[in-house]
Structure formats: C-alpha cells, structure tokens
Amino acid sequence: MKKPTLQQHAHPPGTQYLVMPGNKPSNKHLGKPARQLLFLEALRQNRAPPSTPQVHMTHQPSDMADAPQGATMDSILQEISAVGRRLEGMDSRMISLMEETKSMRLDIAGFQTRVATLEQRVTAVETQATLTEDRDQGLLYLCSKVIDLEDRSCRDNVRFIGFPEEIEEVDTQSFLKNILPQLTGLAFDLPLEFQRAHILGPKRREGANHPQPILACFLRHTQACQLLQKARVQGPFRMNDLQIQMTADFSKETNDRRKAFLVLRPRLRQVEIKFGLFEPSRMWITKDNVSKDFYDPTDLSLYLDSISDRSMDMSSRTLPQAQITQARDPPSMETTPERRPPLILLSDRRSLTSSPLRPLHHP
C-alpha cells in the first residue's frame, strides 16, 4: 500500500490536502472566488482554465465537459471583440457628430446675429415709414391750404366766355364797364372798377373763329358776387346772337373736382336725389330727408354705387327673373339714345379714379 503524498496546489496559501493514488484530482474543494480567479486568469492567457494542478498520476481520465466550455468561451471572446470594434466605429461617428453639432451651433449663432440685425433694420424702416407717412399727411395738408389760398385769391375774379374778338382792339376794362350793365341789367351802386382785366391764353392765330375767355379781377368783391348771382339765376346772357357765360375763377385742382362732380349729375337724377354744387367744390345732396356733403367725387361715386346695389337687391326680391335680367342689362344705344351715359373726358376720369386733395371749405 502506497503512502499518501502531500502536495500543494494553486490555492490560497496555507491550504494543503492529500491526493490519494488512483483518485481523480478536483478543485471542488476551492472556494467560489478562487475558481473565478482561475477562470479569469485562463481568459487572460487565452487558454482553457486548468481543472486541477499538474499532478503526476498513473491514471488521468478525460473531462468531456471542458471542450464545449472552451468553444463557448471563444465565441464570447469573438463577440466581445466585435462589440469593441463596433464601439470604436461609434466613437468615430460620435466625434464627427459632435463636430457637425459644433459647426451647426456656430451657424445658428450667426443666423441669430443676422436676424437681430434684420430686426433692427426693420424697426428702423418702420419708424422711417411712419415718419414719411406723417410727412405725407403734412404735405397733403399744406397742398390743401395752398389750393384753398389760391381759390380765396381768385374770389374777386370772373371769367367771361363768348365775347367777340373785336374787343382786343380796345381797352378791355373800358369795354366791360360799358357792356356789363347793359348785358345784365344790374344797377350798381358804385361804378365798376377793376384791378385788372385781360384775355386769357396766347395771342389769337389767324383763321381761328372761337372767342377767347376774358378774366377780370373786380376791385369790389360785392360787384363780382352780384354778377355771378345774376348769371346763376338767369343763365347765359345773349348779345347780338352770341351766348355770353360768366363763371367764377378757381384753381386747376378745384376745377377738376367740379367737373368730376358735374359728371355724376345724371346718376343723381336717376336715383332721384336732390343735389347742389357749392363753391368752391362741395356737392350737397339730400335723400330721404337726410343731407350729406361730399368734398371728393370718388366718395360720391362710391355712395351712388352702394345705393344702386341696394336698389338692385330690392328689385331682385320682387321682380321675376326675366325682368331682373332685363333690368341688369345695360340699355342699348339704339332704343334709348336719350339715356346714353355721359361722356367722361380724360381729365374727369383722372379726377374720379384718383384721390384729390380735400380743400378747406370757405366759412
């Protein structure tokens, strides 16, 4: 019988055990931490963990479970290596993403600076636009005052249209002093006196047969008012089969507005609205015992359009469809020539479409 030998293995210091001949060596006597240390050391050395210390024995049985465990360890190591490579690729991509994010932050900061600059510019432009609008309003007011002052300076002027051309050979003031009392039949308290009187326009060309207007500035405003009042009541005067007209003198802008108001007279008569054109350019209307004043022909045109729309809606509720279509169709020129729409000159169209200045009315 062999004597048992005492051998020392890779286990914690101070631990000894007996190995009997013929017995299978085992590390089950080791603790769990010791076995884990052996397994990790085997992984580090890329070899299978030893099951037992090197013992010279006459009989060494094979452990069939060690081969599958080694294959599993190899596959785990391969997976860990693949994961490491993927992590390295992800690290490079993360670095590139961080660089792109940094550049995007710089771009966003630049955009914010540009937006702030644009906001400042827009604020400055809006402020300038407000100031410009205020200046425009001030200019419109000043233009209105200039037109009003021009109209006021012409209050003593009277235009005479229709006198023959022979008066050019004599003194115009003397001619008017003699002809006006006879033509109008007015008895003036004081003799007619003029600041100035002259023919308007350039010198008459040879062969022209239409008379030129005469502009006279009266010394006394009351005498000019008497003549204009007589002309409004009596109408055009007659002299040797000639028609003589007397009108007040206004600025060009005021005359354009007055012409635009006169163009709207047929529409006012069509809807049975009473109206009157007062100096310098104020249209007064009365409808259903309600009076209104208009200083702008465009406002009056819009008002008439609204009245026409309301009347058309009322007629559509009462008339049959055939009569509605007939009422909406414009009248033909052949059947109703007397209701032909008035001819609007180019200057009148400009007055209707544009927004003329609103003059200061006379007190």
C-alpha positions in Angstrom: 0.0 0.0 0.0 1.3 3.3 -1.1 1.8 6.1 1.3 -0.2 9.2 0.5 1.8 12.2 -0.5 1.2 15.7 0.5 1.1 18.2 -2.5 0.5 21.9 -2.7 -1.7 23.4 -5.5 -2.7 26.8 -6.7 -5.0 27.7 -3.9 -4.8 30.2 -1.1 -1.6 30.0 0.9 -1.5 27.7 3.8 -4.0 25.2 2.4 -2.9 21.6 1.9 -4.7 18.4 1.1 -3.9 14.8 0.4 -4.0 13.2 -3.1 -4.6 9.5 -3.0 -3.2 7.4 -5.8 -6.0 6.4 -8.2 -8.3 9.2 -7.2 -9.4 11.9 -9.7 -8.0 15.4 -8.9 -10.6 18.0 -8.4 -10.8 21.7 -7.5 -14.2 21.5 -5.8 -12.5 22.0 -2.5 -11.6 25.5 -3.7 -13.9 28.4 -2.9 -16.0 30.2 -5.5 -13.8 33.3 -5.5 -10.7 31.1 -6.1 -12.4 29.3 -9.0 -13.4 32.7 -10.6 -9.8 33.9 -10.3 -8.6 30.8 -12.1 -11.2 31.3 -14.8 -10.2 34.9 -15.4 -6.5 34.1 -15.5 -7.3 31.5 -18.1 -9.2 34.0 -20.2 -6.3 36.4 -19.9 -3.8 33.8 -21.2 -6.3 32.8 -23.9 -6.4 29.2 -22.8 -8.8 26.9 -21.1 -8.8 27.1 -17.3 -7.0 24.2 -15.6 -9.3 21.9 -13.8 -6.6 20.6 -11.4 -3.0 21.4 -10.6 -0.3 19.4 -12.5 -0.1 16.1 -10.7 1.8 13.1 -11.9 -0.6 10.3 -11.8 -0.7 7.0 -13.3 -4.3 7.4 -14.4 -5.7 10.7 -15.9 -9.3 10.4 -17.0 -10.7 12.9 -19.8 -13.2 15.6 -18.9 -15.7 15.7 -21.8 -17.4 18.9 -20.5 -14.2 21.0 -21.0 -14.4 21.1 -24.8 -17.9 22.7 -25.1 -16.9 25.2 -22.4 -13.8 26.3 -24.4 -15.8 26.7 -27.6 -18.3 28.9 -25.7 -15.5 31.0 -24.3 -14.1 31.5 -27.8 -17.4 32.6 -29.2 -17.9 35.0 -26.3 -14.4 36.5 -26.9 -15.2 36.9 -30.6 -18.5 38.7 -29.8 -16.7 40.9 -27.3 -14.1 41.8 -29.9 -16.8 42.6 -32.5 -18.6 44.7 -30.0 -15.4 46.6 -29.3 -14.8 47.2 -33.0 -18.4 48.5 -33.3 -17.9 50.7 -30.3 -14.7 52.1 -31.9 -16.8 52.9 -35.1 -19.5 54.5 -33.0 -16.9 56.6 -31.2 -15.6 58.0 -34.5 -19.1 58.7 -35.7 -19.9 60.4 -32.4 -16.8 62.6 -32.8 -17.9 63.6 -36.3 -21.4 64.3 -35.0 -20.0 66.4 -32.2 -18.0 68.4 -34.8 -21.1 68.9 -37.0 -23.1 69.9 -34.0 -20.5 72.5 -33.1 -20.5 73.9 -36.6 -24.3 74.0 -36.6 -24.2 75.9 -33.3 -21.8 78.4 -34.9 -24.1 78.7 -37.9 -27.2 79.2 -35.6 -25.3 81.9 -33.7 -24.5 83.6 -37.0 -28.2 83.4 -38.0 -29.3 84.8 -34.7 -26.9 87.7 -35.2 -28.3 88.3 -38.7 -31.9 88.1 -37.5 -31.2 90.6 -34.8 -29.6 92.9 -37.3 -32.6 92.5 -39.7 -35.0 93.2 -36.8 -33.1 96.4 -36.1 -33.3 97.4 -39.7 -37.0 96.5 -40.0 -37.7 98.6 -36.9 -35.7 101.5 -38.4 -37.6 101.1 -41.7 -41.0 101.0 -39.9 -40.0 104.1 -38.0 -39.0 105.9 -41.2 -42.2 104.8 -42.9 -44.2 106.2 -40.0 -42.3 109.5 -40.3 -42.7 109.5 -44.0 -46.5 108.9 -43.7 -46.7 111.8 -41.2 -44.7 114.0 -43.6 -47.0 113.0 -46.5 -50.0 113.9 -44.4 -48.4 117.2 -43.6 -47.6 117.8 -47.3 -51.2 117.0 -48.2 -52.4 119.4 -45.7 -50.1 122.1 -47.0 -51.2 121.4 -50.6 -54.8 121.7 -49.5 -54.0 125.0 -47.8 -52.2 126.3 -51.0 -55.2 125.3 -53.1 -57.6 127.0 -50.6 -55.4 130.1 -50.6 -55.4 130.1 -54.4 -59.2 129.8 -54.5 -59.5 132.6 -52.0 -57.2 134.8 -54.0 -59.5 134.3 -57.0 -62.7 135.2 -55.2 -62.8 138.6 -57.0 -62.2 137.1 -60.4 -64.9 136.5 -63.0 -64.4 134.6 -66.3 -66.4 135.9 -69.4 -66.7 133.4 -72.2 -68.3 134.3 -75.6 -67.3 137.9 -76.3 -66.3 138.6 -79.9 -62.7 139.1 -80.9 -63.1 142.8 -81.7 -62.6 143.8 -78.1 -58.9 143.1 -78.4 -58.5 146.4 -80.3 -59.9 148.5 -77.5 -59.3 148.7 -73.7 -60.7 145.6 -72.0 -61.6 147.3 -68.8 -63.5 150.1 -70.6 -65.3 147.5 -72.7 -66.5 145.6 -69.6 -67.5 148.8 -67.8 -69.8 149.7 -70.7 -71.2 146.3 -71.7 -71.9 144.6 -68.3 -74.7 147.0 -67.0 -76.4 146.7 -70.4 -75.9 142.9 -70.7 -77.1 142.0 -67.1 -79.5 144.9 -66.4 -78.0 145.4 -63.0 -77.8 148.8 -61.4 -74.6 149.0 -59.4 -74.4 151.5 -56.5 -70.8 152.4 -57.5 -69.2 152.4 -60.9 -67.5 149.2 -62.0 -63.8 149.2 -61.2 -61.3 146.5 -62.0 -57.9 145.8 -60.6 -57.0 144.2 -64.0 -58.8 142.6 -67.0 -57.2 140.7 -69.8 -57.7 138.0 -72.4 -56.6 134.5 -71.3 -54.2 132.4 -73.4 -51.7 133.3 -76.1 -52.3 135.7 -78.9 -55.0 134.6 -81.4 -53.7 132.9 -84.5 -55.1 133.9 -87.9 -58.1 131.8 -89.0 -59.3 131.0 -85.5 -63.0 131.6 -85.1 -63.8 130.7 -81.5 -63.6 133.5 -78.9 -61.0 133.6 -76.1 -62.2 133.9 -72.4 -61.7 137.2 -70.6 -60.6 137.2 -66.9 -61.5 140.3 -64.9 -60.5 141.0 -61.3 -63.0 143.3 -59.7 -61.9 145.9 -57.2 -65.1 145.3 -55.1 -66.0 141.8 -54.2 -69.7 142.7 -53.9 -69.9 143.6 -57.6 -68.4 140.2 -58.6 -70.9 138.4 -56.4 -73.8 140.3 -57.9 -72.7 139.3 -61.4 -72.3 135.7 -60.5 -75.6 135.5 -58.7 -77.4 137.0 -61.7 -75.6 134.5 -64.0 -76.8 131.6 -61.8 -80.3 132.8 -61.8 -80.7 133.9 -65.4 -78.3 131.6 -67.1 -76.2 132.5 -70.2 -76.7 136.1 -71.5 -77.4 137.0 -75.1 -75.6 139.7 -77.0 -76.1 140.0 -80.8 -76.9 136.4 -81.2 -73.9 135.5 -79.0 -74.1 133.5 -75.8 -72.1 135.0 -73.0 -71.3 133.0 -69.9 -70.0 134.2 -66.6 -68.3 131.8 -64.2 -66.2 132.1 -61.0 -62.4 131.6 -61.2 -60.9 128.7 -59.3 -57.6 126.8 -59.3 -57.0 123.9 -61.6 -57.5 121.3 -58.9 -60.8 122.8 -57.8 -62.0 123.0 -61.5 -61.1 119.3 -62.0 -63.2 118.3 -58.9 -66.1 120.5 -60.0 -66.0 118.8 -63.5 -66.0 115.3 -61.8 -69.0 116.3 -59.7 -70.8 117.5 -62.8 -70.2 114.2 -64.5 -72.1 112.5 -61.6 -75.3 114.6 -62.1 -77.1 112.2 -64.4 -76.6 109.4 -61.8 -78.0 111.6 -59.1 -81.1 112.4 -61.2 -81.5 108.7 -62.0 -81.9 107.8 -58.3 -84.0 110.9 -57.6 -81.5 112.6 -55.3 -81.6 116.4 -54.8 -78.2 118.0 -55.2 -76.4 121.2 -55.4 -72.8 122.2 -56.2 -71.4 124.9 -54.0 -68.2 126.9 -54.1 -65.5 126.0 -54.3 -66.1 122.3 -54.8 -68.7 120.9 -52.4 -71.6 118.7 -53.5 -74.6 118.8 -51.3 -77.2 116.0 -51.7 -80.5 115.2 -49.9 -82.1 111.7 -49.9 -85.0 110.7 -47.7 -84.8 114.0 -45.8 -81.1 113.2 -45.0 -78.5 115.7 -46.2 -74.8 114.9 -46.9 -71.8 116.9 -48.0 -69.1 115.5 -50.3 -65.8 117.1 -51.0 -64.4 114.2 -53.0 -66.0 113.0 -56.2 -64.8 109.4 -55.5 -66.7 109.3 -52.2 -69.9 110.4 -54.0 -69.4 107.8 -56.7 -69.0 105.0 -54.1 -72.1 106.3 -52.3 -74.1 106.0 -55.6 -72.7 102.5 -56.2 -73.9 101.4 -52.8 -77.4 102.9 -53.4 -77.5 101.1 -56.8 -76.6 97.8 -55.1 -79.3 98.2 -52.5 -81.9 99.0 -55.1 -80.9 96.0 -57.2 -81.2 93.7 -54.2 -84.7 95.1 -53.5 -85.8 94.7 -57.1 -84.5 91.1 -57.2 -86.9 90.2 -54.3 -89.9 91.5 -56.1 -89.3 91.2 -59.9 -89.4 87.9 -61.8 -86.1 86.5 -63.1 -86.7 87.7 -66.7 -87.3 91.2 -65.5 -84.3 91.1 -63.3 -82.1 90.1 -66.2 -83.6 92.9 -68.3 -83.1 95.4 -65.6 -79.4 94.4 -65.1 -78.6 94.6 -68.8 -77.3 98.0 -69.9 -79.8 99.8 -72.2 -78.9 99.8 -75.9 -77.9 103.0 -77.6 -80.4 102.4 -80.5 -83.5 102.0 -78.3 -82.9 104.7 -75.7 -80.5 107.3 -77.0 -81.7 109.9 -74.6 -80.4 107.8 -71.6 -76.9 107.4 -73.1 -74.2 107.5 -70.4 -72.4 110.8 -70.3 -69.0 111.2 -72.0 -66.2 111.4 -69.4 -63.1 113.3 -70.5 -59.6 112.1 -69.7 -59.2 114.8 -67.0 -62.6 113.8 -65.5 -61.5 110.1 -65.4 -58.4 111.1 -63.5 -60.5 113.1 -61.1 -62.8 110.1 -60.5 -60.1 107.5 -60.1 -57.5 109.5 -58.2 -57.9 110.7 -54.6 -58.0 114.5 -54.9 -57.0 116.7 -52.1 -59.8 117.8 -49.9 -59.8 121.6 -49.8 -60.5 123.7 -46.8 -64.1 125.0 -47.3 -64.8 128.6 -47.0 -66.5 129.8 -43.8 
